Amino acid sequence: MISEMIMAVIFMIPLYAFFIWTYSCPEDSFLFGRRWMFEEEPEVSPYVIRYLKFASISAMIGTPIIIISIFLSQSAFGLSIVVFLFVLVVGAAIIFTRNSKR
């Protein structure tokens, strides 16, 4: 049981690094592996940037909730899924209804 938790934490470190990179540099992460298709520097829509930031924050919140709840009892797993979905819906409503000038 303890060794499984340690392995989960070890595998979550690069995953979290990717989520942090996606949040801090959404243009670079969106164009990662696709930059060769464009002759000039493409311009990424602010809606795409907002979506990538929301997706990375949701993943940073949801991943540990789901992984930790897998090691707990079955009732904790169901409760954590409900809590994560609630946070996801509320976050989506706040982020996507706000007009961003950035």
Buried (B, 14 or more C-beta within 10 A) or exposed (E): EEEEEEEBEEEBEEBBEEBEBBBEEBBEBBBEEEEEEEEEEEEBEEEEBBBBBBBBBBBBBBBBBEBBBEEEEEEEBEBBBEBBEEBBEEBBEEBEEEEEEE
